[in-house]
Amino acid sequence: MRRPHTVVSNCPHPTAAAVKCSRLLDGAAPLYSEAMKVAFDLPPAQAEKLKQEASRLGLSPDDLARAALADLLAGYDDDFRAAADRVLEKNRELYRRLA
């Protein structure tokens, strides 16, 4: 189930970071997903920092954490694909030379 376009709320002029976070959440799983639920405890200092940053961006702490995780995981996918493409291209060149 696709989520409707996320609106950056409580912020008359959203920052670029808030807009990026809201775009990361577009198409993200709803709050409860059959795929995976994650729960963990944050130290008080990290929890407070998460709340402050989420407030600054006009997001809920849950949405900010979800967007940060989505961004982190998307970066690894892109890096992996780029490395795999380089290896496949080198293999194609090698097979061409051996033929």
N, CA, C and O atoms as a MOPAC input file, in Angstrom:
PM7 MOZYME 1SCF
protein

 N      0.84200 1    -1.17700 1     0.00000 1
 C      0.00000 1     0.00000 1     0.00000 1
 C      0.88300 1     1.23300 1     0.00000 1
 O      1.69400 1     1.41500 1     0.90800 1
 N      0.73600 1     2.08200 1    -1.00600 1
 C      1.51800 1     3.30700 1    -1.08200 1
 C      0.91700 1     4.36900 1    -0.19700 1
 O     -0.30200 1     4.51400 1    -0.10600 1
 N      1.76700 1     5.08600 1     0.43300 1
 C      1.39100 1     6.20000 1     1.28200 1
 C      1.16400 1     7.42300 1     0.40500 1
 O      1.92300 1     7.61700 1    -0.54500 1
 N      0.17800 1     8.24700 1     0.66500 1
 C      0.03600 1     9.46900 1    -0.13100 1
 C      1.24400 1    10.36300 1     0.08700 1
 O      1.96800 1    10.20900 1     1.07000 1
 N      1.46000 1    11.29000 1    -0.82400 1
 C      2.61100 1    12.19300 1    -0.71100 1
 C      2.66900 1    12.78400 1     0.68700 1
 O      1.68400 1    13.34300 1     1.17100 1
 N      3.80500 1    12.66500 1     1.32800 1
 C      3.96200 1    13.14500 1     2.69700 1
 C      4.02100 1    14.65800 1     2.71600 1
 O      4.75400 1    15.27100 1     1.93900 1
 N      3.26300 1    15.24500 1     3.58700 1
 C      3.23800 1    16.69600 1     3.72100 1
 C      4.09400 1    17.08600 1     4.91100 1
 O      3.97100 1    16.51000 1     5.99200 1
 N      4.95700 1    18.06300 1     4.70600 1
 C      5.77700 1    18.56500 1     5.80100 1
 C      4.89800 1    19.52000 1     6.58900 1
 O      4.60300 1    20.62700 1     6.14000 1
 N      4.47800 1    19.07400 1     7.78500 1
 C      3.51900 1    19.85800 1     8.55600 1
 C      4.21600 1    20.72700 1     9.58100 1
 O      5.41000 1    20.58200 1     9.84600 1
 N      3.43800 1    21.63700 1    10.15100 1
 C      3.91200 1    22.53300 1    11.20600 1
 C      5.10300 1    23.37400 1    10.76700 1
 O      5.91500 1    23.78800 1    11.59400 1
 N      5.20600 1    23.61900 1     9.49900 1
 C      6.37100 1    24.34900 1     9.00900 1
 C      5.94300 1    25.20100 1     7.81000 1
 O      5.75500 1    24.66200 1     6.71900 1
 N      5.78300 1    26.52600 1     7.98800 1
 C      5.30800 1    27.34900 1     6.87900 1
 C      6.29000 1    27.38800 1     5.70800 1
 O      5.86800 1    27.50600 1     4.55700 1
 N      7.57800 1    27.29300 1     5.98200 1
 C      8.60900 1    27.29400 1     4.94000 1
 C      9.54400 1    26.13200 1     5.21200 1
 O     10.56100 1    26.30400 1     5.88500 1
 N      9.21600 1    24.93400 1     4.69500 1
 C     10.03000 1    23.76900 1     5.02300 1
 C     11.46400 1    23.91200 1     4.50900 1
 O     11.70800 1    24.47100 1     3.44100 1
 N     12.38900 1    23.39700 1     5.29000 1
 C     13.78500 1    23.40200 1     4.87900 1
 C     13.99800 1    22.34700 1     3.81300 1
 O     13.15600 1    21.47000 1     3.61800 1
 N     15.12000 1    22.43400 1     3.12800 1
 C     15.45000 1    21.43000 1     2.11800 1
 C     15.53600 1    20.05000 1     2.75500 1
 O     15.12600 1    19.05900 1     2.15200 1
 N     16.06900 1    19.98400 1     3.97500 1
 C     16.17800 1    18.70000 1     4.66800 1
 C     14.80500 1    18.12200 1     4.96100 1
 O     14.60500 1    16.91500 1     4.83000 1
 N     13.85500 1    18.95900 1     5.35400 1
 C     12.50100 1    18.47700 1     5.64500 1
 C     11.83700 1    17.95800 1     4.37400 1
 O     11.15600 1    16.93300 1     4.40000 1
 N     12.03200 1    18.65500 1     3.28100 1
 C     11.45700 1    18.21000 1     2.00900 1
 C     12.08700 1    16.89300 1     1.59300 1
 O     11.38800 1    15.99100 1     1.13200 1
 N     13.42400 1    16.76800 1     1.75200 1
 C     14.10200 1    15.51900 1     1.40500 1
 C     13.57300 1    14.37900 1     2.25000 1
 O     13.30400 1    13.29400 1     1.73500 1
 N     13.41800 1    14.61800 1     3.56300 1
 C     12.89500 1    13.57400 1     4.44500 1
 C     11.49100 1    13.17200 1     4.02000 1
 O     11.16400 1    11.98500 1     4.00100 1
 N     10.66200 1    14.14600 1     3.67900 1
 C      9.29800 1    13.79600 1     3.29200 1
 C      9.29800 1    13.01400 1     1.98600 1
 O      8.46100 1    12.13000 1     1.80100 1
 N     10.21400 1    13.31900 1     1.08500 1
 C     10.28800 1    12.55800 1    -0.16600 1
 C     10.77600 1    11.14500 1     0.08800 1
 O     10.33300 1    10.21400 1    -0.58500 1
 N     11.67600 1    10.96100 1     1.04200 1
 C     12.14200 1     9.62000 1     1.37800 1
 C     11.00300 1     8.76000 1     1.89500 1
 O     11.00700 1     7.54300 1     1.71400 1
 N     10.03200 1     9.38800 1     2.53500 1
 C      8.91200 1     8.64400 1     3.08800 1
 C      7.85100 1     8.33300 1     2.04800 1
 O      6.99700 1     7.47800 1     2.28600 1
 N      7.87700 1     9.00200 1     0.89600 1
 C      6.91800 1     8.70000 1    -0.15700 1
 C      7.10000 1     7.24400 1    -0.56400 1
 O      8.21000 1     6.82000 1    -0.88500 1
 N      6.04100 1     6.49900 1    -0.55300 1
 C      6.11900 1     5.10100 1    -0.94000 1
 C      6.66600 1     4.20500 1     0.16000 1
 O      6.75400 1     2.99200 1    -0.03000 1
 N      7.03600 1     4.77000 1     1.30500 1
 C      7.51600 1     3.95000 1     2.40800 1
 C      6.35400 1     3.17400 1     2.99800 1
 O      5.18900 1     3.53700 1     2.83400 1
 N      6.69500 1     2.11200 1     3.68000 1
 C      5.66600 1     1.30100 1     4.30800 1
 C      4.90500 1     2.13000 1     5.33700 1
 O      5.48600 1     3.01000 1     5.97200 1
 N      3.63000 1     1.86500 1     5.50500 1
 C      2.88800 1     2.58000 1     6.53900 1
 C      3.47800 1     2.26900 1     7.91000 1
 O      4.40100 1     1.46300 1     8.02800 1
 N      2.94200 1     2.91300 1     8.94300 1
 C      3.50300 1     2.74400 1    10.27700 1
 C      3.65600 1     1.27900 1    10.67000 1
 O      4.66500 1     0.90800 1    11.26900 1
 N      2.68800 1     0.45400 1    10.34900 1
 C      2.78800 1    -0.96700 1    10.65800 1
 C      2.81900 1    -1.74000 1     9.35600 1
 O      1.93100 1    -1.59600 1     8.51500 1
 N      3.82700 1    -2.54900 1     9.19500 1
 C      4.03800 1    -3.26200 1     7.95700 1
 C      4.15400 1    -4.74700 1     8.24300 1
 O      4.59900 1    -5.14500 1     9.32000 1
 N      3.76000 1    -5.55200 1     7.29800 1
 C      3.94600 1    -6.98800 1     7.43500 1
 C      5.41000 1    -7.35200 1     7.26800 1
 O      5.83800 1    -8.40300 1     7.74500 1
 N      6.19000 1    -6.50500 1     6.60000 1
 C      7.57500 1    -6.82900 1     6.29500 1
 C      8.44800 1    -6.84000 1     7.54600 1
 O      9.13700 1    -7.83000 1     7.79200 1
 N      8.44000 1    -5.78200 1     8.33800 1
 C      9.30400 1    -5.72900 1     9.50600 1
 C      8.89400 1    -4.59600 1    10.42500 1
 O      8.53100 1    -3.50700 1     9.98000 1
 N      8.95900 1    -4.87300 1    11.69500 1
 C      8.76000 1    -3.85200 1    12.72000 1
 C     10.05600 1    -3.77600 1    13.50500 1
 O     10.64600 1    -4.80300 1    13.84300 1
 N     10.49300 1    -2.57900 1    13.79100 1
 C     11.74500 1    -2.38400 1    14.51200 1
 C     11.46300 1    -1.55600 1    15.76000 1
 O     10.79700 1    -0.52300 1    15.69600 1
 N     11.96900 1    -2.01500 1    16.87800 1
 C     11.84900 1    -1.26200 1    18.12700 1
 C     13.16900 1    -1.36700 1    18.87200 1
 O     13.73700 1    -2.45200 1    18.99400 1
 N     13.64800 1    -0.25100 1    19.36300 1
 C     14.86900 1    -0.25200 1    20.16300 1
 C     14.85900 1     0.95800 1    21.06600 1
 O     14.14600 1     1.93000 1    20.81500 1
 N     15.65100 1     0.89500 1    22.11400 1
 C     15.74600 1     1.98600 1    23.07100 1
 C     16.90000 1     2.90200 1    22.69800 1
 O     17.98900 1     2.43900 1    22.35900 1
 N     16.65300 1     4.19900 1    22.76300 1
 C     17.70900 1     5.18900 1    22.55800 1
 C     18.13300 1     5.74100 1    23.91400 1
 O     17.30300 1     5.90000 1    24.80800 1
 N     19.41000 1     6.03000 1    24.06700 1
 C     19.82500 1     6.72600 1    25.28100 1
 C     19.10300 1     8.07300 1    25.34400 1
 O     18.76700 1     8.63900 1    24.30400 1
 N     18.86400 1     8.58800 1    26.53800 1
 C     18.11100 1     9.84100 1    26.67700 1
 C     18.66400 1    10.99500 1    25.82500 1
 O     17.88600 1    11.75900 1    25.25400 1
 N     19.96700 1    11.12600 1    25.73500 1
 C     20.54600 1    12.22300 1    24.95300 1
 C     20.20900 1    12.08400 1    23.47000 1
 O     19.89900 1    13.07600 1    22.81100 1
 N     20.26800 1    10.84900 1    22.93700 1
 C     19.93700 1    10.63800 1    21.52400 1
 C     18.44600 1    10.83300 1    21.28400 1
 O     18.04800 1    11.39000 1    20.26100 1
 N     17.62400 1    10.38100 1    22.21800 1
 C     16.17800 1    10.55400 1    22.07200 1
 C     15.82000 1    12.03800 1    22.03200 1
 O     14.99500 1    12.46300 1    21.22400 1
 N     16.44200 1    12.81400 1    22.90100 1
 C     16.17400 1    14.26300 1    22.92800 1
 C     16.64300 1    14.92500 1    21.63500 1
 O     15.95800 1    15.78900 1    21.08800 1
 N     17.80600 1    14.51700 1    21.15700 1
 C     18.32600 1    15.08600 1    19.90500 1
 C     17.40700 1    14.73700 1    18.73000 1
 O     17.16200 1    15.57500 1    17.86200 1
 N     16.90300 1    13.50700 1    18.70500 1
 C     15.97200 1    13.09000 1    17.65300 1
 C     14.70400 1    13.93800 1    17.70800 1
 O     14.22000 1    14.39400 1    16.67200 1
 N     14.16200 1    14.15200 1    18.90900 1
 C     12.95500 1    14.96800 1    19.05500 1
 C     13.19400 1    16.40400 1    18.60100 1
 O     12.35400 1    16.99000 1    17.91800 1
 N     14.33700 1    16.97200 1    18.97900 1
 C     14.63800 1    18.35400 1    18.60100 1
 C     14.79800 1    18.49200 1    17.08700 1
 O     14.26200 1    19.42300 1    16.48600 1
 N     15.52800 1    17.57200 1    16.48100 1
 C     15.74300 1    17.64100 1    15.03200 1
 C     14.43600 1    17.42700 1    14.27900 1
 O     14.16900 1    18.11100 1    13.29000 1
 N     13.63000 1    16.49300 1    14.73500 1
 C     12.32800 1    16.25200 1    14.09900 1
 C     11.44900 1    17.49800 1    14.19800 1
 O     10.79000 1    17.87500 1    13.22900 1
 N     11.43900 1    18.12700 1    15.35300 1
 C     10.65900 1    19.34900 1    15.53900 1
 C     11.14700 1    20.45200 1    14.60900 1
 O     10.34800 1    21.16700 1    14.00300 1
 N     12.46600 1    20.58300 1    14.50400 1
 C     13.04600 1    21.61200 1    13.63200 1
 C     12.63600 1    21.39100 1    12.18000 1
 O     12.42600 1    22.35100 1    11.43900 1
 N     12.52400 1    20.13100 1    11.77400 1
 C     12.18200 1    19.80100 1    10.39300 1
 C     10.67300 1    19.71100 1    10.15800 1
 O     10.22900 1    19.55100 1     9.02200 1
 N      9.89300 1    19.81200 1    11.22600 1
 C      8.44600 1    19.70300 1    11.07700 1
 C      7.97900 1    18.27700 1    10.84700 1
 O      6.97500 1    18.05000 1    10.17200 1
 N      8.70700 1    17.31300 1    11.40900 1
 C      8.37100 1    15.89600 1    11.26200 1
 C      8.16600 1    15.28200 1    12.63600 1
 O      8.57000 1    15.85500 1    13.64700 1
 N      7.54400 1    14.12600 1    12.66800 1
 C      7.48100 1    13.37500 1    13.91800 1
 C      8.81700 1    12.65800 1    14.08600 1
 O      9.49300 1    12.38200 1    13.09500 1
 N      9.20800 1    12.35200 1    15.31700 1
 C     10.44700 1    11.59400 1    15.51400 1
 C     10.43400 1    10.25500 1    14.78000 1
 O     11.46000 1     9.83300 1    14.24700 1
 N      9.27100 1     9.57800 1    14.74900 1
 C      9.17000 1     8.30700 1    14.03100 1
 C      9.45800 1     8.48400 1    12.54700 1
 O     10.20100 1     7.70000 1    11.95700 1
 N      8.86400 1     9.52700 1    11.93700 1
 C      9.07100 1     9.75800 1    10.51400 1
 C     10.51600 1    10.13400 1    10.20900 1
 O     11.05700 1     9.71400 1     9.18600 1
 N     11.14700 1    10.91400 1    11.07500 1
 C     12.54700 1    11.27400 1    10.86000 1
 C     13.43600 1    10.03500 1    10.95500 1
 O     14.32500 1     9.85100 1    10.12400 1
 N     13.20800 1     9.18700 1    11.95300 1
 C     14.00100 1     7.96900 1    12.09200 1
 C     13.79100 1     7.04900 1    10.88900 1
 O     14.74700 1     6.46300 1    10.38100 1
 N     12.54300 1     6.92200 1    10.43200 1
 C     12.24000 1     6.08100 1     9.26800 1
 C     12.93100 1     6.61800 1     8.01600 1
 O     13.48000 1     5.84800 1     7.22800 1
 N     12.90300 1     7.93900 1     7.83400 1
 C     13.53700 1     8.55100 1     6.66300 1
 C     15.05400 1     8.38100 1     6.71100 1
 O     15.68300 1     8.11500 1     5.68700 1
 N     15.64100 1     8.53500 1     7.89800 1
 C     17.09500 1     8.36700 1     8.03100 1
 C     17.49600 1     6.93900 1     7.69600 1
 O     18.49500 1     6.72000 1     7.01200 1
 N     16.72900 1     5.97000 1     8.16900 1
 C     17.03000 1     4.57300 1     7.86800 1
 C     16.84600 1     4.28000 1     6.38200 1
 O     17.66600 1     3.58500 1     5.78200 1
 N     15.78200 1     4.80200 1     5.78900 1
 C     15.55700 1     4.60900 1     4.35000 1
 C     16.69400 1     5.20400 1     3.53800 1
 O     17.14200 1     4.60200 1     2.56100 1
 N     17.16200 1     6.37700 1     3.93200 1
 C     18.27100 1     7.02600 1     3.24300 1
 C     19.54000 1     6.19500 1     3.36400 1
 O     20.25500 1     6.01000 1     2.37900 1
 N     19.82500 1     5.69700 1     4.54700 1
 C     21.00900 1     4.87100 1     4.77400 1
 C     20.96400 1     3.61200 1     3.92100 1
 O     21.94600 1     3.27000 1     3.26300 1
 N     19.84000 1     2.93000 1     3.93000 1
 C     19.72200 1     1.69000 1     3.16800 1
 C     19.74200 1     1.93200 1     1.66100 1
 O     20.28400 1     1.11300 1     0.91800 1
 N     19.17800 1     3.01100 1     1.20600 1
 C     19.18800 1     3.32600 1    -0.23100 1
 C     20.60900 1     3.59600 1    -0.70400 1
 O     20.96300 1     3.23700 1    -1.82700 1
 N     21.42100 1     4.21600 1     0.12700 1
 C     22.80700 1     4.49400 1    -0.24400 1
 C     23.59200 1     3.22900 1    -0.47300 1
 O     24.40000 1     3.16100 1    -1.39900 1
 N     23.36800 1     2.20700 1     0.36800 1
 C     24.07000 1     0.94900 1     0.19300 1
 C     23.62700 1     0.25300 1    -1.08000 1
 O     24.45000 1    -0.34700 1    -1.77200 1
 N     22.35200 1     0.32200 1    -1.39900 1
 C     21.87100 1    -0.28100 1    -2.63100 1
 C     22.55300 1     0.34400 1    -3.83700 1
 O     22.99200 1    -0.37300 1    -4.73600 1
 N     22.65000 1     1.66300 1    -3.87200 1
 C     23.27400 1     2.35500 1    -4.99300 1
 C     24.75200 1     2.01900 1    -5.09800 1
 O     25.25600 1     1.79600 1    -6.19800 1
 N     25.46000 1     1.97900 1    -3.96400 1
 C     26.88100 1     1.63700 1    -3.96300 1
 C     27.09600 1     0.21300 1    -4.46500 1
 O     27.99500 1    -0.04100 1    -5.26600 1
 N     26.27300 1    -0.70500 1    -3.99400 1
 C     26.39500 1    -2.09600 1    -4.41700 1
 C     26.15800 1    -2.23000 1    -5.91200 1
 O     26.90900 1    -2.91500 1    -6.60700 1
 N     25.11700 1    -1.57900 1    -6.40300 1
 C     24.81600 1    -1.66600 1    -7.84100 1
 C     25.93800 1    -1.08800 1    -8.68500 1
 O     26.28300 1    -1.64900 1    -9.72500 1
 N     26.50700 1     0.02200 1    -8.25400 1
 C     27.60600 1     0.63800 1    -9.00200 1
 C     28.81300 1    -0.29300 1    -9.04100 1
 O     29.44300 1    -0.44600 1   -10.08700 1
 N     29.14100 1    -0.91400 1    -7.91000 1
 C     30.27200 1    -1.84000 1    -7.86800 1
 C     29.99700 1    -3.06100 1    -8.73600 1
 O     30.88000 1    -3.50700 1    -9.46800 1
 N     28.78800 1    -3.60500 1    -8.66600 1
 C     28.43500 1    -4.76600 1    -9.47600 1
 C     28.49600 1    -4.43100 1   -10.96100 1
 O     28.96600 1    -5.24800 1   -11.75400 1
 N     28.03200 1    -3.25100 1   -11.35400 1
 C     28.09300 1    -2.83500 1   -12.76000 1
 C     29.53700 1    -2.74800 1   -13.24300 1
 O     29.84400 1    -3.15100 1   -14.36500 1
 N     30.43300 1    -2.21700 1   -12.39000 1
 C     31.85000 1    -2.13500 1   -12.77500 1
 C     32.44300 1    -3.52200 1   -12.97500 1
 O     33.17300 1    -3.74500 1   -13.94100 1
 N     32.14400 1    -4.45100 1   -12.08500 1
 C     32.66200 1    -5.81700 1   -12.19500 1
 C     32.12600 1    -6.48400 1   -13.45300 1
 O     32.88000 1    -7.12600 1   -14.18500 1
 N     30.83100 1    -6.33700 1   -13.70800 1
 C     30.24900 1    -6.95200 1   -14.90300 1
 C     30.85600 1    -6.38200 1   -16.18200 1
 O     31.09500 1    -7.12400 1   -17.13500 1
 N     31.10500 1    -5.08500 1   -16.21500 1
 C     31.71200 1    -4.47100 1   -17.39800 1
 C     33.13200 1    -4.99500 1   -17.61100 1
 O     33.52100 1    -5.29500 1   -18.74000 1
 N     33.90400 1    -5.10600 1   -16.53500 1
 C     35.26100 1    -5.65400 1   -16.65700 1
 C     35.22200 1    -7.09900 1   -17.14000 1
 O     36.05100 1    -7.50200 1   -17.95500 1
 N     34.26400 1    -7.88200 1   -16.64300 1
 C     34.12100 1    -9.26300 1   -17.10100 1
 C     33.77500 1    -9.31600 1   -18.58100 1
 O     34.30300 1   -10.15700 1   -19.30800 1
 N     32.90000 1    -8.43400 1   -19.03500 1
 C     32.54700 1    -8.40300 1   -20.46200 1
 C     33.78100 1    -8.12600 1   -21.31600 1
 O     33.98300 1    -8.75600 1   -22.35400 1
 N     34.61200 1    -7.16900 1   -20.86600 1
 C     35.83900 1    -6.85800 1   -21.59700 1
 C     36.77000 1    -8.06600 1   -21.62400 1
 O     37.35000 1    -8.38000 1   -22.66300 1
 N     36.91400 1    -8.73900 1   -20.49100 1
 C     37.79100 1    -9.90300 1   -20.40700 1
 C     37.29600 1   -11.02000 1   -21.32700 1
 O     38.08700 1   -11.62700 1   -22.04900 1
 N     35.99100 1   -11.29100 1   -21.30300 1
 C     35.44200 1   -12.34200 1   -22.16500 1
 C     35.58800 1   -11.99000 1   -23.63600 1
 O     35.80700 1   -12.87400 1   -24.46400 1
 N     35.46900 1   -10.71600 1   -23.97300 1
 C     35.64500 1   -10.27000 1   -25.35100 1
 C     37.07700 1   -10.53200 1   -25.81500 1
 O     37.29500 1   -10.98500 1   -26.93900 1
 N     38.04800 1   -10.25000 1   -24.95400 1
 C     39.46100 1   -10.47100 1   -25.30300 1
 C     39.78700 1   -11.96400 1   -25.43900 1
 O     40.58000 1   -12.35800 1   -26.29400 1
 N     39.17500 1   -12.77600 1   -24.59700 1
 C     39.45300 1   -14.21400 1   -24.62700 1
 C     38.77000 1   -14.92100 1   -25.80700 1
 O     39.17900 1   -16.01600 1   -26.19400 1
 N     37.75700 1   -14.31000 1   -26.36400 1
 C     37.00700 1   -14.95900 1   -27.44500 1
 C     37.78000 1   -15.01500 1   -28.74400 1
 O     37.27600 1   -15.53200 1   -29.74100 1

